[in-house]
């Protein structure tokens, strides 16, 4: 599983999550313009088989409009610390794996 962290999530999580996910990237460090447009992030994630991790409802709208891939994890946590986000993603590792492998759905909300 490859995760692509949106700009609203700390880049510091990249190294911390690599122990749990195949690969992890942050949108500010993949060669896109900073700040990257949602459409650019979407296209990158689709081309590189990444799951977008975000707090941004705009990706829900894109998912509803375009379908999947890419797949999207929408964090419904409000403004939380990086430690909290890290723990949340690790706690939902099984569900994220199911999302990655699913041919039936492309969206996961986590609380």
Buried (B, 14 or more C-beta within 10 A) or exposed (E): BBBBBBBEBBBEBBEBBEEBBEBBBBBBEBEBEEEBEBEBBBBBBBEBBBBBBBBBEEBBEBBEEEEBBBBBBBBEEEEBEEEEBBEBBBEBEEEBEEBBEEEEEBBBEBE
